[in-house]
Amino acid sequence: MPTQIPTPESSTPSPLKNRLLIAAAILVFLLVFGELWRRISQAAELRALERQIGAQVTQLAEESDRMATQIAGAQSDEAVAEWARDEGKMVLPGEVLVQPIAPTAVSTTPEPPEDSAGDVPNWRVWLEWLWGDE
């Protein structure tokens, strides 16, 4: 007859131990899932930031190209000559600079009438004011 070896109680998992293992597994799963969710949301934010910065870079590159074109145009001989004549009021040798002068506007406000009291000394004006006309 085969002899059966008794199994110790410690080698069979108890229901409490099973519950603790399951709880620990669920906790580890939640922690890993939470970290995964955090990284996914962070990646989405980084993609949005990348699109925003890409748009800014494109806009700044276009502005840089436009400004380079303006600088090249402003440094051309024709642009310098045009500025010298229009803004700098310069002329070539043998030319005469003519500047039209805009007419000045005539004042439409009537001039104040001349005061006859301007001839009277101040002490006389005060005396008349205090005691009346003499």
C-alpha positions in Angstrom: 0.0 0.0 0.0 1.3 3.3 -1.0 1.9 5.5 1.9 0.5 8.9 1.6 2.7 11.8 2.7 0.8 14.2 4.8 0.8 17.8 3.3 1.5 20.5 5.8 -1.1 23.2 6.2 1.4 25.9 5.3 1.8 24.7 1.7 -1.8 25.0 0.8 -2.9 28.6 0.3 -5.4 29.9 2.7 -8.4 32.0 1.7 -6.9 35.1 3.5 -3.6 34.7 1.7 -5.4 34.4 -1.6 -7.3 37.6 -0.9 -4.2 39.4 0.0 -2.5 38.3 -3.2 -5.5 39.3 -5.3 -5.6 42.7 -3.6 -1.9 43.2 -4.1 -2.3 42.2 -7.8 -5.2 44.7 -8.2 -3.2 47.4 -6.5 -0.2 46.8 -8.8 -2.4 46.8 -11.8 -4.0 50.1 -10.8 -0.6 51.7 -10.2 0.7 50.5 -13.6 -2.6 51.6 -15.3 -2.4 55.0 -13.6 1.2 55.5 -14.7 0.3 54.4 -18.3 -2.7 56.8 -18.3 -0.5 59.7 -17.1 2.1 59.0 -19.8 -0.6 58.8 -22.5 -2.1 62.2 -21.4 1.4 63.7 -21.2 2.2 62.5 -24.8 -1.1 64.1 -26.0 -0.1 67.4 -24.4 3.3 67.2 -26.0 1.8 66.5 -29.4 -0.4 69.5 -29.1 2.5 71.7 -28.0 4.5 70.3 -30.9 1.8 71.4 -33.4 1.6 74.8 -31.8 5.3 75.4 -31.9 5.4 74.0 -35.5 2.8 76.6 -36.5 4.9 79.4 -34.8 8.0 78.2 -36.6 6.3 78.3 -39.9 4.9 81.7 -39.3 8.3 83.1 -38.2 10.0 81.5 -41.2 7.5 83.2 -43.5 8.1 86.5 -41.8 11.8 86.1 -42.0 11.6 85.4 -45.8 9.4 88.5 -46.2 11.8 90.7 -44.2 14.8 89.4 -46.2 13.0 90.3 -49.4 12.3 93.8 -48.0 15.9 94.2 -47.0 17.1 93.2 -50.4 14.7 95.6 -52.0 15.6 98.4 -49.7 19.3 98.0 -50.5 18.9 98.2 -54.2 20.1 101.2 -56.1 16.6 102.1 -57.3 15.2 102.1 -53.8 18.1 104.2 -52.4 17.7 106.7 -55.2 13.9 106.9 -54.7 14.3 107.5 -51.0 17.0 110.2 -51.6 14.6 112.1 -53.9 11.4 111.6 -51.9 12.3 111.5 -48.2 15.9 112.8 -48.2 15.1 115.8 -50.5 18.3 115.3 -52.4 18.9 116.2 -56.0 21.3 115.1 -58.7 24.0 117.6 -59.9 22.4 120.2 -62.2 18.9 119.7 -60.8 17.0 122.3 -58.7 15.0 121.2 -55.7 11.5 122.7 -55.7 9.4 122.3 -52.6 5.8 123.5 -52.7 4.6 125.2 -49.6 1.1 124.6 -48.4 -1.0 127.7 -47.9 -1.5 128.6 -44.3 -5.1 128.7 -43.1 -6.5 132.2 -42.3 -7.7 132.5 -38.8 -11.5 132.7 -38.7 -11.8 133.8 -35.1 -12.6 137.5 -34.8 -10.1 139.6 -33.1 -11.2 141.0 -29.7 -12.2 144.6 -29.7 -9.7 147.1 -28.5 -10.1 148.0 -24.8 -10.3 151.6 -24.0 -9.5 150.6 -20.4 -6.0 149.7 -21.6 -5.1 153.4 -21.4 -6.4 153.7 -17.9 -4.0 152.9 -15.0 -4.9 150.0 -12.8 -5.3 152.1 -9.6 -8.0 154.2 -11.5 -9.9 151.0 -12.5 -9.9 149.8 -8.8 -11.0 153.2 -7.6 -13.9 153.3 -10.0 -14.9 149.8 -9.1 -14.9 150.5 -5.4 -16.7 153.9 -5.3 -18.4 153.9 -8.7 -18.0 156.3 -11.6 -16.9 159.9 -10.7 
